[in-house]
Amino acid sequence: MTLQQEIVGNAMQMAVVNLQPGQTVYCEAGKFLFKTTNVTMETRLSGPSGNGGQQGQGGGGGMGGLLRQAMGTAMQVGQRMLAGESLAFQYFTSQGGQGTVGFAGVLPGEMRALELDGTRAWFAEKDAFVAAESTVDFGIAFAGARTGMSGGEGFVLEKFTGYGTVIIAGAGNFIDLNPADFGGRIEVDTGCVVAFEEGIQYGVQRVGGLNRQGIMNAVFGGEGLSLATLEGNGRVILQSLTIESLANALKKAQGGDKQGPTGGLFSTDAG
């Protein structure tokens, strides 16, 4: 059953989802805005099972099934805790007719509805997830210690598999690119990556060498020591505003300047 949704608004968009009777959508805790009275809301620690949101009554196999279900939930919660994600999901199901639910991200910017057909997964940066059909599985993917340690934001990714619609949000405006249209590889600020399709190779590289120009880039360029690299043939979504730049602008407006006079490696945390 296709999820009927509309993304509305401009500077701070929201998603209005129309649910058919019995249809379920879930969101990360804190992304819910409003609902009609015939839509039930349930908060769970367990993630979606990909079978329409039915988590299984008893899990099959008696006590063994219950134990496996409990261990699976504990592993999901542990992964989300390690990734700094919300520990719980909120599930919304329409009862006795069509229902409406509204969701939004937490930063001023755009939202995007991605359609999964079961052939390709999507990966998104931490906190990009807003809501999805119960037939979409939410997971945590780790890009690897080496990538994460050198790139900051590149370590933890949200992973979406299955069938149906998933709604993501970012800061500022979005642009869709395919690295294949630019020689197979693009390099971007690590904070600009919102999401990309499975098949895109995501990595982090040093900005220049340990020479005069490399040091100038790191100290005065505002990018620090690393850039994200995206290679392959597939869809990539970037955002125009990074959380770091927004935080620095707010701090500066309050009388502090985290970036400092250089705007690069030698940042301060004044204020």
Disulfide bonds with the S-S distance in Angstrom:
none
